[in-house]
Amino acid sequence: MTNTKTYFENLDGLRFLAFLAVFVAHVFDFSGFKPASEKSQHLIEHFFLHGDLGVSFFFVLSGFLITYLLLQEKNTSNKISIPKFYMRRVLRIWPVYFLTIGMGFWLIPQLFSSADSALLPFNINAPSERLPWYLCFAANFDIIANGPGFLIVSVLWSVSVEEQFYLLWPLLNRIASRRTLSVFILLVVAISFYYRWDIYLNSYKVKYATFSVMNDLAIGSLTGTLCFYSNGFRNYFIHVKKGSIVLVYVILFSVIPARLFMFTLPENYCHFLIALEPVVFSVLFAFIIMEQNYSNNSLFKLFRLKPLNYLGKISYGLYSYHIICLFLTGFVFRYFFQDAIKSSIPLFIFQFMVSLAMSILFSSLSYSYFERLFLNIKKRFEIH
């Protein structure tokens, strides 16, 4: 291993694609657009409303990268600096997180307090009793307890899960051997599977509970562990054949629309598939991460698309701010076009493009003039 911190140049593009899956689903959810035919509605449900998979991809990617870099630090420095790890995470995550909370709980509700409710794309009430959940990085538990009604900041539930993950993970990597770490990760995957099996009828817990979604972070972490320690594991992906890569992508894009069919199966089968589904997608996502990082036979390397790389760099802002941008564009479109936006495909496409452009602009400004202030400080705590 070298003493230089590894940079995986294709991960930025993957981050943006994961965000895009979330964004597309939220545009359909919150724009008010309703297709005229039932067939079109089914088409949308099967191919576009899979934002949860974008979040799962983020989790797998995060587990992979955090674990790999922690093991690299341990290898080069013979230790892991827990204080420096937490400072790096605080400086990267907290500024945008708390800015979003400020806008969601105070700024947006104040600005639109006297607006006609018919023009509001969705509820923006900010009950103060829900604020402590967000301040304590427990937004996912808030959604489980109270529902996702407070939409502007509810997207931060996944950031809360990652912060919960960071509480234990650097310490475990510091003290655990390779074998112990691998066994622990597999145990987490098994516990997560059993948890989903046990609560499969509670859709909120399946989707938001830490024990449920920790599967994605665990499989990402296992991938990072194997990638760091096993030359054979890396070599497999370096030399994986193009036909195998194509097959994995075909499986992925076949399983995505088919996932809704499991709810039409007998209860026993549905029960099992609800528990198994995250494992299947996490493994597929881990394959894509490894293929993009190492394969000599990739169909395409995302780092070649420079705009995509930049959008990946600002993807944290895109993810955190995009609901606010959807709300603002939704309000403007309702003001000017009223009920026409509910059925007009051209207006929906226009709203989609404006919302995405606004999200990119807002996130780019945030990255350049807000986040960089903290990222420059973060460099002091990097391991070289």
N, C-alpha and C positions, 0 to 999 in steps of 0.2 A: 504494500500500500504506500502511496505517496503522502507527503506532508501537505499537499495542496488540497484545499477544500474542493470537493467535486461539484461541478455544475452540470446538471442534466438539461441540455439546451432545448429538448423537445417538450419538456413539461409545461412551459408557458403556454404553448399552443393547446395542449390538452386542458389546461385550466380554463381557457376561454371557451372551448367546446362544451365543457361541463357546465359553465355558467349559461351558455346559450340554451342548453336543454332546459335549465331552470327558467330562463327568461321567456322562452316560447310558451311554456306551460302557463306561466303567470299572465302573459298577454291574453291568452285565450280565457283564462279564469276571470280576469278583472276588467277586460275592455268592454264587456257588455255585448259583444258580438255573438249572435245566435244564428247558425246556418238555417236556411229555410227547410231543408230536407233532413229527415231522420238518418238517411244514408250518409250525408255529409257529417252529421254529428258523430256517428259511429267512426267515421274515418278520422276525425279529429281526436277522438278518445283513444284510438288504437295507435296513432302515430305521433301525436303532438303533446299529449298530457302526461309526460313522463319526467317531470322536473325532479321528482324524488331520486331518479337514477343519476341525474347530474350531481345532486348532493352526495349520493353514495360514491360516485367517482371522486369527488373532492376528498372524502374521507379516506378512501383507499390510497389516493395519491399522497395525502398528508401523512398517513401512517407509514408509507414507504419512505418518504423523504426524511421525515423526522428521525425514524429509526436508523436509516443508513448514515445520516450525518452524526447522530449520537455515537454510533459504533465507530465511525471514522475518528471522531474526537477522542474516544477511549483508546483507540489503537495508536494514535499519534502522540497523545499526551499522557497515556497511562492512567487517565482519570476522566471524569465528566464533571465540569464545573456547573453545579446545579444553579447557583446564583446567576451566572452569566446566561445560562439557558433561559431562566425565567425573565431576565431583563430583555433578552432578544425577543421573546414572545410578547411581553408587555408592550414594548416599543413598536412592534409590528401590528398588534391586534387591538390594543386598547384605544388608541386615538380615534380610529374610524368607528369602532364599536360604540364608544360613548358619544361621539358626534351624532351617529345615527339615532341613538336613544334620545338625545336632546331634541333632534328634529322631530322625532316621532311622538314623543310625549308632550312637548311644549310648542315648538315652532309651528308645525303644520296645523295642529288643533287651534292655535291662536289665530293664525292667518285666515282660516276658513270657518271660524266660529259662527259668523253671521251669514255664511253662504247658503244658498238654496239647497236643501238636502237632495233634491232631485238631480242636481248637477254633480253630486259627489259620486265617484265611481264605486266607492266602498266605504265602510265605516272607518272613521278616524278618531273615535272616542279614545281617550287615554286615561283610563281609571287609575288613580294613583296607587291603589292597593296592589296593582300588578307590577309596579315599578321595582320593588325589592327583588322580585324574581330575576329581573334583567340585570340589576346592579350586582347580583351575586352569581351571575353566569349560570342561571338555572331556568332559562327561558323555555327549554323543552319540558320541564316539569310544570311550568305555568300553563303551557298548551294542554298538557295531559289533564291538569286539574280544572282549567277554566275554558278550554277550547281556543281555537286560533282566531278569535274574533277581532283582535287588535292587529290588523294586517300589516301596517307599515313597519313595525319592528318585529313581528313574529318570525320573519325570515332569519333573525339572529339566533334562533334556536340551535342551529348547527354550529355556530361559533361557540355557544355555551358547551356543547358536547365536546368540542375540541379542547376547550379550556379544562374541562373535567379530565380528559385524557392526559393533558400535560401535568396534572397534579402528581400522578404516579409514575408515568413512563420514564422520565429521565433518571429517577432514582433506581428504578428496576434495572434499567440498562447499565447503570453504574455498578451495581452489586452482583448482577446475575451473570453466570457463565453462559456460553452459547447454548448449551443443552438446556439449562434451566429456563433461559429466555424463550426458546422454541417451545418447550413443554407448556410454559405459562400461556403463550399465545394460542396454542391449540386448545388449551383449557378454556380460554376466553371465547373462542369460536364455538366450542361445545356448549358452554353455559348460555351464550347468546342464542344458539339454536333452540335449546330447551326452553328458554324464557319465551321466545316467540311461539313455540309449541303450546306453552301453558296459557298464554294470554291472546291467542290468535283471534278471538272474537272482539277484542278491544283494539280497533284500528288505530286510535291515537297512540296507544302504547307500542304497537307494532312499528309505527312510523317514527315516533319521537323519543321513546324511552332509551336511556343510556345503555342499558343491558341489551336492548334489541339492536341498535345501530352500531354498537361497539364491534360487532362482527366485521364491518367494513374496515375500521381502523386496524383491527387485529390482523386481517388478511393482508392489508397493506404493510403492516409491520413485519409479518412473516416473510413477505416478499423482499423487504429491505434486509432482513436478517440473512436469508438465503443468498441474496445477491452479494452481500458483503463477505460472507464467510465461504461460500461455495463456488469454486472456479467452474465446476461441472454445471452448476445451475446457470451461471452467466454464459458459459460456452454453448449451452443448449440454445439460448436465445440469440447468440451471435450467429449461429449457423442454422437456425430454424429455417425450413424451406418455405419458399413463397406460397406454395400450395397450402401449407398448414396455417399460414397467416391469413390467407383468403378464407379458409374454412372457419377460423375463429370469428372473423368479422361477419361471415354469413350466418353463423349460429347466433351471434349477438343481435344482429338486425332482424333475425327471425323470431327470437325469443321476446324481444321488446313488445311488438304488437300482440303476440300470443299470450302475454302474461295475464291479460284480462279474462281469458277463457277459463282460467283455473277457478274463477268464482262460479262458473256454471257446472262444475264437477260435483260429484257426491261429497258430502261433508268430510269424510275421512281423507280423501285425496286432497281436497282444498286445504284442510288442516295441515297436512304434511307439506304441501307446496308453499304455503305462507311462511312456514318455518325455514324451508330450504331455499326459497327464491333469493334472499340476500347473499347467501353463500355462492350461488351460481353466478350472479352478476359480479360479485367482488372478485372471483377468480378470473372471469373474463376481463374485467377492468385491469387486474394485475398483469395479465398477459399483454394487454395493449401497452401498458406502461413499460414493461420490459422490452417488448418488441420495438417501441419507439426509441428507447434508450440504447439498445445494443444490437439489434438485428442488422446484418449486412444485406438482407434481402427484403427490407421494408418496401411496401408499395410506394410510400411517400413519407419523407421526414418533415415534420411540421415546422422545424426551425427554418426551413427555406422560405416560409411565408412570413416575412418580417412584420407586416401589420398584425398578423395573428399573434406573433411573439409579444408585441407591445401590448395588445389587448389582454394577453395572459398576465403580463406584469401588473396591470391595473385591475385584475379580475376580482380582488378582494373588495375594492371600491364598487365595482360593477355589481357584485352580489349584494353588498350592503345597501347601496343607494337605489337600486333599480325599482323597488316598490314605490319609493317616493316619486321617481320620475314617471312611473306608470300612473300614479295618482294625479300628478300635475297635468300630464298630457290628456288623461281621461277627462279631467275637469274641463279643459279647454275644448276638447272635441264635443263634449256634451253641451257646452255653452253655445258653440257655433252650429252644430249639426243636429242636436237634440236626438230624437228617436231614430234618425237615419243611420246612426252608427251601429244600431243593433242588427241590421240586415245587409248593409252595403259592404261587399267584399273589397272594392277599391278603397273605401274609407278605412276599413280594418287594416289593409296592407299599409296605407299611409300612416295610420296611427302606430302601427308596429314599427315602421322605419323611424318615425319621429321619436318614439319612446326609446328605441335603441340608440339613436344619435344623441339624445339628451343624456342618457345613462353614460355613454362613452365620454361626452364632453364634461359632465359633472365629475366623473371618476378621474379623468385625465387632469383636470384642474386640482382635484383633491390630491392626486399622487404628486404632482409637480410642486404645489405650493403649501401643502399641509403634511402629507405623509412623509415627504422627503426630509422634513425637519427632524422627524423622529428616526428615520432610517439612517441619517447621518450620525446620530447619537448611537444607534444600534451597532454601527461598525466598531465602536470602542469595545464591544463585548463579543466580537467575533473571535473564533479560534483560528489561528494561522499556523 
